[in-house]
Amino acid sequence: ASLIFCILGVPVGIVSKRSGRIGGFAVGVLVVIIYYVVNVACELLVTSLIIPPFAGAWMPNIIFLLLTGTWFYNMSRQ
């Protein structure tokens, strides 16, 4: 997760240059809150035996890896 957040920092930094300091901070806080919600949701799915523990542990990281790749690609095209 730390590596994904480091890579995600590049597009967030680009957004913060366009919208000011508060905009970048708000995007950063929003990203952390969304990661936490996805992590808790996956934990709930594991405890209710809907998905296996391995998938529940890695699903938030995979989701954010895809989000980071998509956001990084879109920002690099602009």
C-alpha positions in Angstrom: 0.0 0.0 0.0 2.9 2.4 0.7 4.3 2.0 -2.7 1.0 2.5 -4.3 0.4 5.7 -2.3 3.8 7.0 -3.3 3.0 6.5 -7.0 -0.4 8.0 -6.5 1.3 11.1 -5.1 2.4 12.2 -8.6 -1.2 12.7 -10.0 -2.3 14.2 -6.7 0.6 16.6 -6.8 -0.5 17.6 -10.3 -4.0 18.2 -9.1 -2.8 20.2 -6.2 -0.8 22.6 -8.4 -4.0 23.3 -10.4 -6.4 23.7 -7.4 -4.1 25.1 -4.7 -2.8 23.8 -1.5 -6.2 23.0 0.0 -7.3 21.1 -3.1 -4.3 18.7 -2.9 -4.8 18.2 0.8 -8.5 17.4 0.2 -7.7 14.9 -2.5 -5.1 13.3 -0.3 -7.5 13.0 2.7 -10.2 11.7 0.3 -7.9 9.0 -1.0 -7.0 7.8 2.5 -10.7 7.7 3.5 -11.6 5.7 0.4 -8.8 3.3 1.0 -9.9 2.8 4.6 -13.5 2.2 3.6 -12.5 -0.3 1.0 -10.2 -2.1 3.5 -12.9 -2.3 6.1 -15.4 -3.5 3.4 -13.0 -6.3 2.4 -12.5 -7.2 6.0 -16.2 -7.5 6.4 -16.4 -9.7 3.3 -13.7 -12.0 4.7 -15.4 -12.3 8.1 -18.7 -13.2 6.5 -16.9 -15.8 4.4 -17.8 -14.3 1.1 -14.3 -14.0 -0.2 -11.1 -15.9 0.9 -8.7 -14.1 3.3 -5.9 -13.8 0.7 -8.2 -12.0 -1.7 -9.6 -9.8 1.1 -6.1 -8.7 2.2 -5.0 -7.8 -1.4 -8.2 -6.5 -2.9 -7.8 -2.9 -1.6 -4.2 -2.8 -2.9 -5.2 -4.1 -6.3 -8.1 -1.7 -6.6 -5.8 1.2 -5.7 -3.1 0.0 -8.0 -5.6 0.1 -10.9 -6.9 3.5 -9.8 -3.3 4.8 -9.6 -2.4 3.4 -13.0 -5.6 4.9 -14.6 -5.1 8.3 -12.9 -1.4 8.4 -13.7 -2.1 7.6 -17.3 -4.8 10.3 -17.6 -2.6 12.9 -16.0 0.3 12.0 -18.3 -1.8 12.5 -21.4 -2.8 16.0 -20.3 
